[in-house]
Amino acid sequence: VVAFVFRSRAQLVLHYRRVTFKPRSDRQRSSRSSTRRQKKMAFSSEAEAHAARLRELLKQEGNRTCADCSAATPRWSSVKFGVFICDQCAGVHRSFTRVKSTNLDSWNREHMEFVEQRGNERCNAFLEARMPKRGVKPQPYVTPADKLKSFIEDKYIRRRWLDPASADAFAVVLTPGGAQSQPVPRAVRPMYFG
């Protein structure tokens, strides 16, 4: 493919034919660029609002540490469970759910609302209800990777320490807005007990 660019038009010479593109008028270009600029500004203001909300959520008492290993300053979130986790635990979560960075990724409104409703304390209250107080929870950055993976799978996939009496309450917590019937975000749907 050979391309020739002239001031008034661009030509592409393909193997078998020549294609000429004419530029848009100045009015079309300016209206299109202003629309793009408006969309970009709206997106950036929404992204800034979400970033501020995430910073506030991370300042809350239960969210200051990783939901799984209690490491300080978690910088990732498991979107499916609505918890904040550290780098090491995020690597394990990535194998079975989607994780997002609290400061690098863009967040949509549904995910923000879900994480606000859940949080580490609320999720751990259900998922660790029957967990022994000592010896089970991994230590931050000390526990071997295979034991950390086993703990996280026991907690979230097998739900080993979930109290059967609280399973219905846990399903209600998964619903955005509590027990109200609202559309459930796509990222949350696999969490419902069937």
GULUM-149555 format. One line per 3 residues: for each residue x, y, z of C-alpha. Coordinates in steps of 0.25 Angstrom, whole numbers, always signed. Example, Ala and Ser with C-alpha at 12.3 -4.5 7.8 and 13.67 -1.06 7.14 Angstrom:
residues 2
+49 -18 +31 | +55 -4 +29
//
This chain:
residues 194
+0 +0 +0 | +6 +13 -4 | +0 +26 +1
+1 +40 -5 | -3 +52 +4 | -6 +65 -3
-11 +78 +3 | -26 +76 -2 | -27 +61 -3
-21 +48 +1 | -19 +36 -9 | -16 +22 -6
-11 +14 -17 | -15 -1 -15 | -10 -12 -24
-21 -11 -33 | -28 +3 -31 | -26 +17 -26
-35 +22 -15 | -36 +37 -13 | -41 +43 +1
-45 +58 +1 | -44 +65 +15 | -56 +70 +22
-59 +85 +22 | -54 +94 +33 | -68 +95 +39
-70 +79 +39 | -56 +78 +46 | -59 +89 +56
-72 +83 +60 | -67 +69 +61 | -55 +73 +70
-64 +82 +79 | -73 +70 +81 | -61 +61 +84
-56 +72 +94 | -69 +72 +101 | -70 +57 +103
-55 +57 +108 | -58 +68 +118 | -71 +60 +123
-63 +47 +124 | -52 +54 +131 | -61 +60 +141
-68 +47 +144 | -55 +40 +145 | -50 +51 +155
-63 +49 +163 | -61 +34 +164 | -46 +35 +168
-50 +45 +179 | -61 +35 +184 | -51 +23 +183
-41 +31 +192 | -52 +34 +202 | -55 +19 +202
-41 +15 +204 | -40 +24 +216 | -52 +17 +223
-47 +8 +235 | -50 -6 +229 | -45 -2 +215
-31 +2 +220 | -26 -12 +220 | -27 -23 +210
-39 -31 +211 | -32 -44 +210 | -18 -43 +217
-19 -30 +224 | -8 -23 +217 | -8 -8 +219
-13 +2 +207 | -20 -7 +197 | -19 -2 +183
-28 -12 +176 | -42 -16 +176 | -50 -29 +173
-61 -23 +165 | -69 -36 +167 | -69 -36 +182
-67 -21 +185 | -55 -22 +193 | -42 -15 +194
-29 -24 +193 | -14 -23 +192 | -5 -25 +180
-2 -40 +184 | -16 -44 +186 | -21 -36 +174
-12 -46 +166 | -19 -58 +172 | -33 -51 +170
-30 -49 +155 | -30 -64 +152 | -45 -64 +155
-51 -50 +155 | -48 -36 +150 | -40 -27 +158
-38 -12 +156 | -28 -2 +161 | -33 +9 +170
-24 +19 +164 | -21 +14 +150 | -34 +8 +144
-46 +16 +140 | -59 +12 +148 | -73 +13 +143
-85 +17 +152 | -90 +3 +154 | -77 -2 +160
-75 +10 +169 | -89 +8 +175 | -86 -7 +177
-73 -5 +184 | -79 +6 +193 | -90 -3 +197
-81 -15 +200 | -67 -11 +206 | -57 -20 +213
-64 -21 +226 | -78 -24 +221 | -73 -35 +212
-64 -41 +222 | -75 -41 +232 | -82 -51 +223
-71 -59 +216 | -62 -61 +229 | -74 -63 +239
-70 -77 +243 | -55 -75 +241 | -46 -78 +253
-40 -66 +259 | -25 -71 +259 | -16 -78 +249
-25 -77 +236 | -24 -63 +231 | -11 -61 +222
+0 -51 +227 | +3 -40 +217 | +14 -43 +208
+19 -55 +216 | +9 -66 +213 | +14 -74 +201
+6 -72 +188 | +0 -86 +188 | -6 -84 +202
-11 -70 +199 | -18 -76 +187 | -24 -87 +195
-29 -77 +205 | -35 -68 +195 | -42 -79 +187
-48 -85 +200 | -53 -71 +204 | -59 -67 +191
-61 -79 +182 | -64 -90 +192 | -70 -81 +203
-64 -90 +213 | -66 -80 +225 | -80 -75 +221
-91 -77 +231 | -102 -85 +225 | -112 -76 +233
-106 -63 +227 | -106 -68 +212 | -119 -62 +209
-115 -49 +215 | -102 -49 +207 | -110 -51 +195
-118 -38 +198 | -105 -31 +201 | -101 -35 +187
-113 -28 +181 | -110 -13 +178 | -119 -5 +187
-121 -16 +197 | -134 -24 +196 | -140 -15 +186
-142 -21 +172 | -132 -13 +163 | -125 -17 +151
-112 -25 +155 | -99 -20 +148 | -93 -30 +139
-81 -32 +147 | -89 -36 +159 | -98 -46 +153
-90 -58 +155 | -89 -56 +170 | -104 -60 +173
-107 -72 +180 | -115 -81 +171
//
